[in-house]
Amino acid sequence: MLLSIARVCEPTIEDSTSPLEQSQQQKKKWAEDLKLVQSREMGTVAVIEAFWERLGIGETLRRIVKKAGCLVLYERALLAMVASRVCQPESKLGVWA
């Protein structure tokens, strides 16, 4: 599934803080400089939507729907289905088994 998404969205992932690229001293300095200022609870759906947008899935689907001339918000419906599946991975049929 990820390969299909990558094929359509063509994401570019850059991680300049990759542990493989940093020396042990840089890791230690980074940890010492890190200070937690504030934390907030985020709902699962908000996190899923953030990943959805960061991966470019939402933008790609909106572009396809617009090009097709559809008036239905298919992108939002697909996001809702994905979020539902992530939040409650048990299928309807699995409940009866």
N, CA, C and O atoms as a CHARMM CRD file, in Angstrom:
* protein
*
  388
    1    1 MET  N      0.81800  -1.18900   0.00000 PROA 1      0.00000
    2    1 MET  CA     0.00000   0.00000   0.00000 PROA 1      0.00000
    3    1 MET  C      0.86800   1.26100   0.00000 PROA 1      0.00000
    4    1 MET  O      0.58500   2.22100  -0.71600 PROA 1      0.00000
    5    2 LEU  N      1.92800   1.24400   0.81300 PROA 2      0.00000
    6    2 LEU  CA     2.81200   2.40400   0.85200 PROA 2      0.00000
    7    2 LEU  C      3.49200   2.64800  -0.48900 PROA 2      0.00000
    8    2 LEU  O      3.72300   3.79400  -0.87500 PROA 2      0.00000
    9    3 LEU  N      3.80600   1.58100  -1.18900 PROA 3      0.00000
   10    3 LEU  CA     4.43000   1.74800  -2.50600 PROA 3      0.00000
   11    3 LEU  C      3.46800   2.42900  -3.47000 PROA 3      0.00000
   12    3 LEU  O      3.87900   3.25400  -4.28600 PROA 3      0.00000
   13    4 SER  N      2.17600   2.08000  -3.37500 PROA 4      0.00000
   14    4 SER  CA     1.17300   2.71800  -4.23300 PROA 4      0.00000
   15    4 SER  C      1.04600   4.18900  -3.90700 PROA 4      0.00000
   16    4 SER  O      0.95900   5.02500  -4.80700 PROA 4      0.00000
   17    5 ILE  N      1.03500   4.51200  -2.62100 PROA 5      0.00000
   18    5 ILE  CA     0.94400   5.90900  -2.20400 PROA 5      0.00000
   19    5 ILE  C      2.17900   6.67300  -2.68700 PROA 5      0.00000
   20    5 ILE  O      2.05900   7.77600  -3.22000 PROA 5      0.00000
   21    6 ALA  N      3.35100   6.09300  -2.50400 PROA 6      0.00000
   22    6 ALA  CA     4.58700   6.75200  -2.92200 PROA 6      0.00000
   23    6 ALA  C      4.61100   6.94900  -4.43300 PROA 6      0.00000
   24    6 ALA  O      5.11700   7.96000  -4.92000 PROA 6      0.00000
   25    7 ARG  N      4.06900   5.99500  -5.17100 PROA 7      0.00000
   26    7 ARG  CA     4.05100   6.10100  -6.63300 PROA 7      0.00000
   27    7 ARG  C      3.19800   7.28100  -7.07400 PROA 7      0.00000
   28    7 ARG  O      3.56600   7.99800  -8.00400 PROA 7      0.00000
   29    8 VAL  N      2.06000   7.48900  -6.41500 PROA 8      0.00000
   30    8 VAL  CA     1.14900   8.56600  -6.79300 PROA 8      0.00000
   31    8 VAL  C      1.63700   9.91500  -6.27100 PROA 8      0.00000
   32    8 VAL  O      1.62900  10.90700  -7.00000 PROA 8      0.00000
   33    9 CYS  N      2.06000   9.94800  -5.01000 PROA 9      0.00000
   34    9 CYS  CA     2.41100  11.22600  -4.36700 PROA 9      0.00000
   35    9 CYS  C      3.84100  11.66400  -4.62400 PROA 9      0.00000
   36    9 CYS  O      4.15700  12.84900  -4.52300 PROA 9      0.00000
   37   10 GLU  N      4.70700  10.71800  -4.95300 PROA 10     0.00000
   38   10 GLU  CA     6.12400  10.98000  -5.15400 PROA 10     0.00000
   39   10 GLU  C      6.71400  11.80900  -4.00300 PROA 10     0.00000
   40   10 GLU  O      7.23700  12.90100  -4.23000 PROA 10     0.00000
   41   11 PRO  N      6.62900  11.28700  -2.75800 PROA 11     0.00000
   42   11 PRO  CA     7.13300  12.07000  -1.62300 PROA 11     0.00000
   43   11 PRO  C      8.65200  12.13100  -1.60000 PROA 11     0.00000
   44   11 PRO  O      9.33700  11.21600  -2.05800 PROA 11     0.00000
   45   12 THR  N      9.15300  13.20900  -1.06600 PROA 12     0.00000
   46   12 THR  CA    10.57900  13.35100  -0.82100 PROA 12     0.00000
   47   12 THR  C     10.75700  13.46200   0.68400 PROA 12     0.00000
   48   12 THR  O     10.21500  14.36900   1.31500 PROA 12     0.00000
   49   13 ILE  N     11.50800  12.55100   1.24900 PROA 13     0.00000
   50   13 ILE  CA    11.69900  12.54400   2.69500 PROA 13     0.00000
   51   13 ILE  C     13.14900  12.90600   2.98700 PROA 13     0.00000
   52   13 ILE  O     14.08000  12.25500   2.51300 PROA 13     0.00000
   53   14 GLU  N     13.31600  13.94800   3.76900 PROA 14     0.00000
   54   14 GLU  CA    14.64500  14.37400   4.16800 PROA 14     0.00000
   55   14 GLU  C     14.69000  14.40900   5.67700 PROA 14     0.00000
   56   14 GLU  O     13.84100  15.02900   6.31800 PROA 14     0.00000
   57   15 ASP  N     15.67300  13.74700   6.24300 PROA 15     0.00000
   58   15 ASP  CA    15.82100  13.71500   7.69200 PROA 15     0.00000
   59   15 ASP  C     17.25600  14.06900   8.02400 PROA 15     0.00000
   60   15 ASP  O     18.14000  13.21300   8.04000 PROA 15     0.00000
   61   16 SER  N     17.46800  15.33600   8.28600 PROA 16     0.00000
   62   16 SER  CA    18.83200  15.79800   8.55900 PROA 16     0.00000
   63   16 SER  C     19.29100  15.40100   9.95100 PROA 16     0.00000
   64   16 SER  O     20.47400  15.52700  10.26700 PROA 16     0.00000
   65   17 THR  N     18.38600  14.92800  10.78300 PROA 17     0.00000
   66   17 THR  CA    18.75900  14.52900  12.14000 PROA 17     0.00000
   67   17 THR  C     18.82600  13.01700  12.29500 PROA 17     0.00000
   68   17 THR  O     18.72400  12.49600  13.40600 PROA 17     0.00000
   69   18 SER  N     18.99600  12.32200  11.19400 PROA 18     0.00000
   70   18 SER  CA    19.06700  10.86600  11.23600 PROA 18     0.00000
   71   18 SER  C     20.20200  10.41100  12.14200 PROA 18     0.00000
   72   18 SER  O     21.33200  10.87300  11.98600 PROA 18     0.00000
   73   19 PRO  N     19.92300   9.51100  13.09100 PROA 19     0.00000
   74   19 PRO  CA    20.95400   9.03800  14.01500 PROA 19     0.00000
   75   19 PRO  C     22.12100   8.36400  13.30700 PROA 19     0.00000
   76   19 PRO  O     23.23800   8.35100  13.82300 PROA 19     0.00000
   77   20 LEU  N     21.86800   7.80300  12.12600 PROA 20     0.00000
   78   20 LEU  CA    22.94800   7.15300  11.40000 PROA 20     0.00000
   79   20 LEU  C     23.97100   8.14000  10.88500 PROA 20     0.00000
   80   20 LEU  O     25.12800   7.78500  10.66100 PROA 20     0.00000
   81   21 GLU  N     23.54300   9.40400  10.69300 PROA 21     0.00000
   82   21 GLU  CA    24.42800  10.41000  10.12700 PROA 21     0.00000
   83   21 GLU  C     25.10400  11.27500  11.18800 PROA 21     0.00000
   84   21 GLU  O     26.00800  12.05000  10.87600 PROA 21     0.00000
   85   22 GLN  N     24.67800  11.14800  12.40800 PROA 22     0.00000
   86   22 GLN  CA    25.22700  12.00400  13.45900 PROA 22     0.00000
   87   22 GLN  C     26.30600  11.26300  14.24100 PROA 22     0.00000
   88   22 GLN  O     26.25000  10.04400  14.40300 PROA 22     0.00000
   89   23 SER  N     27.26200  12.00200  14.70800 PROA 23     0.00000
   90   23 SER  CA    28.27500  11.40100  15.57500 PROA 23     0.00000
   91   23 SER  C     27.70500  11.29900  16.97900 PROA 23     0.00000
   92   23 SER  O     26.67100  11.89200  17.28400 PROA 23     0.00000
   93   24 GLN  N     28.37600  10.55400  17.81900 PROA 24     0.00000
   94   24 GLN  CA    27.91000  10.39200  19.19500 PROA 24     0.00000
   95   24 GLN  C     27.89100  11.73400  19.93900 PROA 24     0.00000
   96   24 GLN  O     27.00000  11.97400  20.75400 PROA 24     0.00000
   97   25 GLN  N     28.85200  12.59500  19.66600 PROA 25     0.00000
   98   25 GLN  CA    28.88900  13.90300  20.32500 PROA 25     0.00000
   99   25 GLN  C     27.70500  14.76300  19.91100 PROA 25     0.00000
  100   25 GLN  O     27.11800  15.44700  20.75000 PROA 25     0.00000
  101   26 GLN  N     27.34600  14.74000  18.64100 PROA 26     0.00000
  102   26 GLN  CA    26.20500  15.51800  18.17400 PROA 26     0.00000
  103   26 GLN  C     24.92400  15.03300  18.82900 PROA 26     0.00000
  104   26 GLN  O     24.07600  15.84200  19.20500 PROA 26     0.00000
  105   27 LYS  N     24.77500  13.72600  18.97000 PROA 27     0.00000
  106   27 LYS  CA    23.59000  13.17600  19.61600 PROA 27     0.00000
  107   27 LYS  C     23.49300  13.66200  21.05700 PROA 27     0.00000
  108   27 LYS  O     22.43000  14.07300  21.52300 PROA 27     0.00000
  109   28 LYS  N     24.61500  13.60700  21.74400 PROA 28     0.00000
  110   28 LYS  CA    24.63500  14.00900  23.15200 PROA 28     0.00000
  111   28 LYS  C     24.31800  15.49800  23.28400 PROA 28     0.00000
  112   28 LYS  O     23.54200  15.89000  24.15500 PROA 28     0.00000
  113   29 LYS  N     24.91400  16.32800  22.42800 PROA 29     0.00000
  114   29 LYS  CA    24.66700  17.76500  22.47400 PROA 29     0.00000
  115   29 LYS  C     23.20700  18.07000  22.16200 PROA 29     0.00000
  116   29 LYS  O     22.59000  18.91400  22.81100 PROA 29     0.00000
  117   30 TRP  N     22.67000  17.39100  21.18400 PROA 30     0.00000
  118   30 TRP  CA    21.27100  17.60400  20.82500 PROA 30     0.00000
  119   30 TRP  C     20.36700  17.28500  22.01100 PROA 30     0.00000
  120   30 TRP  O     19.43800  18.04100  22.29400 PROA 30     0.00000
  121   31 ALA  N     20.62000  16.19100  22.70000 PROA 31     0.00000
  122   31 ALA  CA    19.80800  15.80200  23.85100 PROA 31     0.00000
  123   31 ALA  C     19.94400  16.81400  24.98600 PROA 31     0.00000
  124   31 ALA  O     18.96700  17.10700  25.67600 PROA 31     0.00000
  125   32 GLU  N     21.14200  17.34700  25.18100 PROA 32     0.00000
  126   32 GLU  CA    21.34900  18.34000  26.24900 PROA 32     0.00000
  127   32 GLU  C     20.64500  19.65500  25.91800 PROA 32     0.00000
  128   32 GLU  O     20.14500  20.32900  26.81800 PROA 32     0.00000
  129   33 ASP  N     20.60000  20.02200  24.64900 PROA 33     0.00000
  130   33 ASP  CA    19.97700  21.28100  24.23700 PROA 33     0.00000
  131   33 ASP  C     18.45700  21.19600  24.17200 PROA 33     0.00000
  132   33 ASP  O     17.77600  22.22100  24.14100 PROA 33     0.00000
  133   34 LEU  N     17.93100  19.99000  24.15300 PROA 34     0.00000
  134   34 LEU  CA    16.49200  19.80500  24.01900 PROA 34     0.00000
  135   34 LEU  C     15.79000  20.13900  25.32700 PROA 34     0.00000
  136   34 LEU  O     16.12800  19.60500  26.38400 PROA 34     0.00000
  137   35 LYS  N     14.81200  21.02600  25.24100 PROA 35     0.00000
  138   35 LYS  CA    14.03400  21.40000  26.41800 PROA 35     0.00000
  139   35 LYS  C     12.55500  21.31700  26.05500 PROA 35     0.00000
  140   35 LYS  O     12.11600  21.88100  25.05300 PROA 35     0.00000
  141   36 LEU  N     11.79800  20.61000  26.87900 PROA 36     0.00000
  142   36 LEU  CA    10.37100  20.49800  26.66500 PROA 36     0.00000
  143   36 LEU  C      9.70400  21.76500  27.16900 PROA 36     0.00000
  144   36 LEU  O      9.75900  22.07100  28.36000 PROA 36     0.00000
  145   37 VAL  N      9.07800  22.49700  26.26600 PROA 37     0.00000
  146   37 VAL  CA     8.43000  23.75500  26.60900 PROA 37     0.00000
  147   37 VAL  C      6.97000  23.51500  26.95100 PROA 37     0.00000
  148   37 VAL  O      6.45000  24.06900  27.92000 PROA 37     0.00000
  149   38 GLN  N      6.31500  22.69200  26.15600 PROA 38     0.00000
  150   38 GLN  CA     4.88800  22.46300  26.35500 PROA 38     0.00000
  151   38 GLN  C      4.50100  21.18300  25.63700 PROA 38     0.00000
  152   38 GLN  O      5.08900  20.83400  24.61300 PROA 38     0.00000
  153   39 SER  N      3.53400  20.49900  26.16400 PROA 39     0.00000
  154   39 SER  CA     3.00000  19.34000  25.45800 PROA 39     0.00000
  155   39 SER  C      1.49000  19.44600  25.44600 PROA 39     0.00000
  156   39 SER  O      0.87900  20.00100  26.35900 PROA 39     0.00000
  157   40 ARG  N      0.90200  18.90400  24.39500 PROA 40     0.00000
  158   40 ARG  CA    -0.55000  18.92900  24.25200 PROA 40     0.00000
  159   40 ARG  C     -1.02700  17.56200  23.82400 PROA 40     0.00000
  160   40 ARG  O     -0.35600  16.85800  23.06800 PROA 40     0.00000
  161   41 GLU  N     -2.18100  17.20100  24.31200 PROA 41     0.00000
  162   41 GLU  CA    -2.77800  15.95000  23.89300 PROA 41     0.00000
  163   41 GLU  C     -3.42300  16.16100  22.53300 PROA 41     0.00000
  164   41 GLU  O     -4.17500  17.11500  22.33100 PROA 41     0.00000
  165   42 MET  N     -3.12600  15.27000  21.61200 PROA 42     0.00000
  166   42 MET  CA    -3.72800  15.34600  20.28400 PROA 42     0.00000
  167   42 MET  C     -4.57900  14.11600  20.08800 PROA 42     0.00000
  168   42 MET  O     -4.18400  13.00700  20.44700 PROA 42     0.00000
  169   43 GLY  N     -5.72200  14.31400  19.52700 PROA 43     0.00000
  170   43 GLY  CA    -6.58500  13.18400  19.23400 PROA 43     0.00000
  171   43 GLY  C     -5.99200  12.33200  18.13100 PROA 43     0.00000
  172   43 GLY  O     -5.22000  12.81000  17.30000 PROA 43     0.00000
  173   44 THR  N     -6.36100  11.07700  18.13700 PROA 44     0.00000
  174   44 THR  CA    -5.85900  10.14700  17.12900 PROA 44     0.00000
  175   44 THR  C     -6.17800  10.61200  15.72100 PROA 44     0.00000
  176   44 THR  O     -5.33400  10.53400  14.82900 PROA 44     0.00000
  177   45 VAL  N     -7.39100  11.09400  15.52200 PROA 45     0.00000
  178   45 VAL  CA    -7.79400  11.53800  14.18300 PROA 45     0.00000
  179   45 VAL  C     -6.96600  12.74000  13.73900 PROA 45     0.00000
  180   45 VAL  O     -6.61600  12.84600  12.56400 PROA 45     0.00000
  181   46 ALA  N     -6.64800  13.64700  14.66300 PROA 46     0.00000
  182   46 ALA  CA    -5.82200  14.81300  14.31600 PROA 46     0.00000
  183   46 ALA  C     -4.42900  14.37200  13.87000 PROA 46     0.00000
  184   46 ALA  O     -3.86500  14.94000  12.93500 PROA 46     0.00000
  185   47 VAL  N     -3.88500  13.37400  14.53000 PROA 47     0.00000
  186   47 VAL  CA    -2.55900  12.85900  14.15500 PROA 47     0.00000
  187   47 VAL  C     -2.62600  12.17400  12.79100 PROA 47     0.00000
  188   47 VAL  O     -1.74300  12.36300  11.95400 PROA 47     0.00000
  189   48 ILE  N     -3.67100  11.38200  12.57000 PROA 48     0.00000
  190   48 ILE  CA    -3.84000  10.70300  11.27600 PROA 48     0.00000
  191   48 ILE  C     -3.96800  11.73400  10.16200 PROA 48     0.00000
  192   48 ILE  O     -3.36800  11.58200   9.09800 PROA 48     0.00000
  193   49 GLU  N     -4.75200  12.78800  10.40600 PROA 49     0.00000
  194   49 GLU  CA    -4.92400  13.83400   9.38700 PROA 49     0.00000
  195   49 GLU  C     -3.61400  14.56200   9.11800 PROA 49     0.00000
  196   49 GLU  O     -3.33100  14.92300   7.97500 PROA 49     0.00000
  197   50 ALA  N     -2.80800  14.78300  10.16100 PROA 50     0.00000
  198   50 ALA  CA    -1.51000  15.43600   9.97400 PROA 50     0.00000
  199   50 ALA  C     -0.59800  14.57600   9.09500 PROA 50     0.00000
  200   50 ALA  O      0.06400  15.09300   8.19500 PROA 50     0.00000
  201   51 PHE  N     -0.56200  13.27200   9.35200 PROA 51     0.00000
  202   51 PHE  CA     0.21500  12.36600   8.49400 PROA 51     0.00000
  203   51 PHE  C     -0.33300  12.35500   7.07600 PROA 51     0.00000
  204   51 PHE  O      0.43200  12.35400   6.11100 PROA 51     0.00000
  205   52 TRP  N     -1.64000  12.34600   6.95000 PROA 52     0.00000
  206   52 TRP  CA    -2.33900  12.35800   5.65400 PROA 52     0.00000
  207   52 TRP  C     -1.85400  13.54000   4.81400 PROA 52     0.00000
  208   52 TRP  O     -1.53500  13.38900   3.63500 PROA 52     0.00000
  209   53 GLU  N     -1.80600  14.71300   5.43800 PROA 53     0.00000
  210   53 GLU  CA    -1.37500  15.92500   4.72600 PROA 53     0.00000
  211   53 GLU  C      0.13000  15.93300   4.49900 PROA 53     0.00000
  212   53 GLU  O      0.59500  16.32700   3.43000 PROA 53     0.00000
  213   54 ARG  N      0.89000  15.50100   5.49400 PROA 54     0.00000
  214   54 ARG  CA     2.35300  15.51900   5.35700 PROA 54     0.00000
  215   54 ARG  C      2.83100  14.57500   4.25200 PROA 54     0.00000
  216   54 ARG  O      3.80400  14.86600   3.55600 PROA 54     0.00000
  217   55 LEU  N      2.14900  13.45500   4.09900 PROA 55     0.00000
  218   55 LEU  CA     2.49100  12.51200   3.03500 PROA 55     0.00000
  219   55 LEU  C      1.99100  12.97100   1.66800 PROA 55     0.00000
  220   55 LEU  O      2.36900  12.40600   0.64200 PROA 55     0.00000
  221   56 GLY  N      1.13900  13.99900   1.65900 PROA 56     0.00000
  222   56 GLY  CA     0.64100  14.53700   0.39900 PROA 56     0.00000
  223   56 GLY  C     -0.56900  13.79800  -0.14700 PROA 56     0.00000
  224   56 GLY  O     -0.97600  14.03000  -1.28500 PROA 56     0.00000
  225   57 ILE  N     -1.14600  12.91300   0.65300 PROA 57     0.00000
  226   57 ILE  CA    -2.28200  12.12800   0.18800 PROA 57     0.00000
  227   57 ILE  C     -3.48800  13.03000  -0.05600 PROA 57     0.00000
  228   57 ILE  O     -4.13900  12.93700  -1.09700 PROA 57     0.00000
  229   58 GLY  N     -3.78400  13.90600   0.90700 PROA 58     0.00000
  230   58 GLY  CA    -4.93400  14.80300   0.77900 PROA 58     0.00000
  231   58 GLY  C     -4.82400  15.69300  -0.44400 PROA 58     0.00000
  232   58 GLY  O     -5.77200  15.82200  -1.21700 PROA 58     0.00000
  233   59 GLU  N     -3.67700  16.29800  -0.61200 PROA 59     0.00000
  234   59 GLU  CA    -3.45800  17.19400  -1.75100 PROA 59     0.00000
  235   59 GLU  C     -3.61200  16.45900  -3.07700 PROA 59     0.00000
  236   59 GLU  O     -4.23600  16.97000  -4.00800 PROA 59     0.00000
  237   60 THR  N     -3.04500  15.26600  -3.15900 PROA 60     0.00000
  238   60 THR  CA    -3.12900  14.47500  -4.38500 PROA 60     0.00000
  239   60 THR  C     -4.57300  14.10200  -4.70400 PROA 60     0.00000
  240   60 THR  O     -5.01600  14.23000  -5.84500 PROA 60     0.00000
  241   61 LEU  N     -5.30300  13.64000  -3.69000 PROA 61     0.00000
  242   61 LEU  CA    -6.70000  13.26700  -3.91800 PROA 61     0.00000
  243   61 LEU  C     -7.55200  14.47600  -4.29000 PROA 61     0.00000
  244   61 LEU  O     -8.41100  14.37800  -5.16700 PROA 61     0.00000
  245   62 ARG  N     -7.32700  15.60700  -3.64000 PROA 62     0.00000
  246   62 ARG  CA    -8.08600  16.82300  -3.98200 PROA 62     0.00000
  247   62 ARG  C     -7.80900  17.24700  -5.42100 PROA 62     0.00000
  248   62 ARG  O     -8.71800  17.68000  -6.13000 PROA 62     0.00000
  249   63 ARG  N     -6.56000  17.12200  -5.85100 PROA 63     0.00000
  250   63 ARG  CA    -6.19200  17.48500  -7.21500 PROA 63     0.00000
  251   63 ARG  C     -6.88200  16.56300  -8.22300 PROA 63     0.00000
  252   63 ARG  O     -7.38600  17.02600  -9.24600 PROA 63     0.00000
  253   64 ILE  N     -6.90500  15.27100  -7.93700 PROA 64     0.00000
  254   64 ILE  CA    -7.54400  14.29600  -8.83100 PROA 64     0.00000
  255   64 ILE  C     -9.03900  14.55700  -8.91800 PROA 64     0.00000
  256   64 ILE  O     -9.61200  14.54100 -10.00800 PROA 64     0.00000
  257   65 VAL  N     -9.67700  14.79700  -7.77000 PROA 65     0.00000
  258   65 VAL  CA   -11.12700  15.05000  -7.74000 PROA 65     0.00000
  259   65 VAL  C    -11.45900  16.33600  -8.48500 PROA 65     0.00000
  260   65 VAL  O    -12.43900  16.38800  -9.22800 PROA 65     0.00000
  261   66 LYS  N    -10.65200  17.36700  -8.29200 PROA 66     0.00000
  262   66 LYS  CA   -10.88900  18.64000  -8.98000 PROA 66     0.00000
  263   66 LYS  C    -10.74000  18.46600 -10.49100 PROA 66     0.00000
  264   66 LYS  O    -11.53900  18.99100 -11.26700 PROA 66     0.00000
  265   67 LYS  N     -9.71300  17.72700 -10.89900 PROA 67     0.00000
  266   67 LYS  CA    -9.46900  17.49800 -12.32600 PROA 67     0.00000
  267   67 LYS  C    -10.62400  16.71300 -12.95600 PROA 67     0.00000
  268   67 LYS  O    -10.97700  16.93200 -14.11500 PROA 67     0.00000
  269   68 ALA  N    -11.20200  15.80000 -12.17900 PROA 68     0.00000
  270   68 ALA  CA   -12.32200  14.99800 -12.67700 PROA 68     0.00000
  271   68 ALA  C    -13.63700  15.78000 -12.67300 PROA 68     0.00000
  272   68 ALA  O    -14.63500  15.33300 -13.23800 PROA 68     0.00000
  273   69 GLY  N    -13.62900  16.95600 -12.02800 PROA 69     0.00000
  274   69 GLY  CA   -14.82200  17.79000 -11.99700 PROA 69     0.00000
  275   69 GLY  C    -15.87600  17.33500 -10.99200 PROA 69     0.00000
  276   69 GLY  O    -17.04500  17.70300 -11.10600 PROA 69     0.00000
  277   70 CYS  N    -15.47200  16.54600 -10.02100 PROA 70     0.00000
  278   70 CYS  CA   -16.41200  16.05200  -9.00300 PROA 70     0.00000
  279   70 CYS  C    -16.71500  17.14000  -7.98100 PROA 70     0.00000
  280   70 CYS  O    -15.85400  17.95300  -7.64500 PROA 70     0.00000
  281   71 LEU  N    -17.92800  17.14200  -7.50300 PROA 71     0.00000
  282   71 LEU  CA   -18.33500  18.09400  -6.47500 PROA 71     0.00000
  283   71 LEU  C    -18.37300  17.45100  -5.09100 PROA 71     0.00000
  284   71 LEU  O    -18.50400  18.14600  -4.08400 PROA 71     0.00000
  285   72 VAL  N    -18.25900  16.13500  -5.04300 PROA 72     0.00000
  286   72 VAL  CA   -18.28000  15.40500  -3.77400 PROA 72     0.00000
  287   72 VAL  C    -16.89200  15.46100  -3.13600 PROA 72     0.00000
  288   72 VAL  O    -15.88100  15.37200  -3.83200 PROA 72     0.00000
  289   73 LEU  N    -16.85100  15.60900  -1.82100 PROA 73     0.00000
  290   73 LEU  CA   -15.57800  15.68100  -1.10300 PROA 73     0.00000
  291   73 LEU  C    -15.04600  14.26900  -0.82700 PROA 73     0.00000
  292   73 LEU  O    -15.02300  13.81900   0.31900 PROA 73     0.00000
  293   74 TYR  N    -14.62200  13.58100  -1.88400 PROA 74     0.00000
  294   74 TYR  CA   -14.13400  12.21300  -1.74600 PROA 74     0.00000
  295   74 TYR  C    -12.91800  12.13300  -0.83500 PROA 74     0.00000
  296   74 TYR  O    -12.77000  11.16700  -0.08700 PROA 74     0.00000
  297   75 GLU  N    -12.05900  13.12000  -0.88700 PROA 75     0.00000
  298   75 GLU  CA   -10.84300  13.10300  -0.06800 PROA 75     0.00000
  299   75 GLU  C    -11.19300  13.02600   1.40300 PROA 75     0.00000
  300   75 GLU  O    -10.56200  12.27400   2.14600 PROA 75     0.00000
  301   76 ARG  N    -12.18900  13.79100   1.84300 PROA 76     0.00000
  302   76 ARG  CA   -12.58500  13.78900   3.25600 PROA 76     0.00000
  303   76 ARG  C    -13.22100  12.44800   3.62700 PROA 76     0.00000
  304   76 ARG  O    -13.00900  11.93800   4.72700 PROA 76     0.00000
  305   77 ALA  N    -13.99500  11.88500   2.71000 PROA 77     0.00000
  306   77 ALA  CA   -14.62400  10.58700   2.96800 PROA 77     0.00000
  307   77 ALA  C    -13.55900   9.49700   3.11000 PROA 77     0.00000
  308   77 ALA  O    -13.65100   8.64300   3.99000 PROA 77     0.00000
  309   78 LEU  N    -12.55200   9.53400   2.24000 PROA 78     0.00000
  310   78 LEU  CA   -11.47100   8.54900   2.31700 PROA 78     0.00000
  311   78 LEU  C    -10.65700   8.72500   3.59000 PROA 78     0.00000
  312   78 LEU  O    -10.25100   7.74000   4.20700 PROA 78     0.00000
  313   79 LEU  N    -10.41400   9.97000   3.99000 PROA 79     0.00000
  314   79 LEU  CA    -9.70800  10.21900   5.25400 PROA 79     0.00000
  315   79 LEU  C    -10.52000   9.64800   6.41600 PROA 79     0.00000
  316   79 LEU  O     -9.95600   9.02200   7.31400 PROA 79     0.00000
  317   80 ALA  N    -11.82600   9.85500   6.40800 PROA 80     0.00000
  318   80 ALA  CA   -12.68200   9.33200   7.47300 PROA 80     0.00000
  319   80 ALA  C    -12.62500   7.80400   7.53000 PROA 80     0.00000
  320   80 ALA  O    -12.58900   7.21900   8.61300 PROA 80     0.00000
  321   81 MET  N    -12.61700   7.15800   6.34800 PROA 81     0.00000
  322   81 MET  CA   -12.54000   5.69300   6.32000 PROA 81     0.00000
  323   81 MET  C    -11.19700   5.19600   6.84300 PROA 81     0.00000
  324   81 MET  O    -11.14500   4.22000   7.59200 PROA 81     0.00000
  325   82 VAL  N    -10.10700   5.86400   6.45300 PROA 82     0.00000
  326   82 VAL  CA    -8.77600   5.47100   6.92700 PROA 82     0.00000
  327   82 VAL  C     -8.67800   5.67600   8.42900 PROA 82     0.00000
  328   82 VAL  O     -8.19700   4.79700   9.14400 PROA 82     0.00000
  329   83 ALA  N     -9.12800   6.82500   8.91400 PROA 83     0.00000
  330   83 ALA  CA    -9.06700   7.11500  10.35200 PROA 83     0.00000
  331   83 ALA  C     -9.90000   6.10200  11.13400 PROA 83     0.00000
  332   83 ALA  O     -9.48800   5.64400  12.20000 PROA 83     0.00000
  333   84 SER  N    -11.05700   5.76000  10.60900 PROA 84     0.00000
  334   84 SER  CA   -11.91600   4.77500  11.27000 PROA 84     0.00000
  335   84 SER  C    -11.20900   3.43100  11.36500 PROA 84     0.00000
  336   84 SER  O    -11.26500   2.75600  12.39200 PROA 84     0.00000
  337   85 ARG  N    -10.55500   3.06100  10.29600 PROA 85     0.00000
  338   85 ARG  CA    -9.84900   1.76800  10.26400 PROA 85     0.00000
  339   85 ARG  C     -8.66700   1.76900  11.22900 PROA 85     0.00000
  340   85 ARG  O     -8.38900   0.75400  11.86700 PROA 85     0.00000
  341   86 VAL  N     -7.96600   2.90300  11.34100 PROA 86     0.00000
  342   86 VAL  CA    -6.83000   2.99800  12.26100 PROA 86     0.00000
  343   86 VAL  C     -7.31700   2.99700  13.70800 PROA 86     0.00000
  344   86 VAL  O     -6.74000   2.32000  14.56000 PROA 86     0.00000
  345   87 CYS  N     -8.37100   3.75100  13.98200 PROA 87     0.00000
  346   87 CYS  CA    -8.87300   3.86700  15.35600 PROA 87     0.00000
  347   87 CYS  C     -9.55300   2.59100  15.82700 PROA 87     0.00000
  348   87 CYS  O     -9.43500   2.22100  16.99500 PROA 87     0.00000
  349   88 GLN  N    -10.26000   1.92000  14.93700 PROA 88     0.00000
  350   88 GLN  CA   -10.95800   0.68200  15.26700 PROA 88     0.00000
  351   88 GLN  C    -10.67800  -0.34100  14.17200 PROA 88     0.00000
  352   88 GLN  O    -11.49900  -0.53200  13.27400 PROA 88     0.00000
  353   89 PRO  N     -9.51600  -1.00200  14.24200 PROA 89     0.00000
  354   89 PRO  CA    -9.08800  -1.87600  13.14100 PROA 89     0.00000
  355   89 PRO  C     -9.94600  -3.12500  12.94900 PROA 89     0.00000
  356   89 PRO  O     -9.84800  -3.77600  11.90800 PROA 89     0.00000
  357   90 GLU  N    -10.77200  -3.47100  13.91100 PROA 90     0.00000
  358   90 GLU  CA   -11.62800  -4.65200  13.76600 PROA 90     0.00000
  359   90 GLU  C    -12.69700  -4.37300  12.72100 PROA 90     0.00000
  360   90 GLU  O    -13.41800  -3.38100  12.81900 PROA 90     0.00000
  361   91 SER  N    -12.80400  -5.24200  11.72200 PROA 91     0.00000
  362   91 SER  CA   -13.82400  -5.05000  10.69300 PROA 91     0.00000
  363   91 SER  C    -15.18700  -5.42900  11.23900 PROA 91     0.00000
  364   91 SER  O    -15.28600  -6.05800  12.29300 PROA 91     0.00000
  365   92 LYS  N    -16.25500  -5.04400  10.51500 PROA 92     0.00000
  366   92 LYS  CA   -17.62400  -5.39900  10.92700 PROA 92     0.00000
  367   92 LYS  C    -17.77100  -6.91300  11.01200 PROA 92     0.00000
  368   92 LYS  O    -18.36700  -7.42500  11.95900 PROA 92     0.00000
  369   93 LEU  N    -17.23500  -7.62800  10.03600 PROA 93     0.00000
  370   93 LEU  CA   -17.35500  -9.07700  10.03600 PROA 93     0.00000
  371   93 LEU  C    -16.53400  -9.71400  11.15500 PROA 93     0.00000
  372   93 LEU  O    -16.90900 -10.76200  11.68200 PROA 93     0.00000
  373   94 GLY  N    -15.41300  -9.08400  11.52100 PROA 94     0.00000
  374   94 GLY  CA   -14.58100  -9.61200  12.59000 PROA 94     0.00000
  375   94 GLY  C    -15.25300  -9.59900  13.93900 PROA 94     0.00000
  376   94 GLY  O    -14.89200 -10.38500  14.81500 PROA 94     0.00000
  377   95 VAL  N    -16.21500  -8.72900  14.12700 PROA 95     0.00000
  378   95 VAL  CA   -16.93800  -8.63200  15.39100 PROA 95     0.00000
  379   95 VAL  C    -17.76700  -9.89300  15.61400 PROA 95     0.00000
  380   95 VAL  O    -17.94100 -10.32900  16.75200 PROA 95     0.00000
  381   96 TRP  N    -18.27700 -10.47700  14.53800 PROA 96     0.00000
  382   96 TRP  CA   -19.13600 -11.65500  14.65100 PROA 96     0.00000
  383   96 TRP  C    -18.35600 -12.94100  14.79800 PROA 96     0.00000
  384   96 TRP  O    -18.93400 -13.96000  15.17600 PROA 96     0.00000
  385   97 ALA  N    -17.09300 -12.93600  14.51900 PROA 97     0.00000
  386   97 ALA  CA   -16.29600 -14.17300  14.58000 PROA 97     0.00000
  387   97 ALA  C    -15.96600 -14.59300  15.99100 PROA 97     0.00000
  388   97 ALA  O    -15.30400 -15.61100  16.19400 PROA 97     0.00000
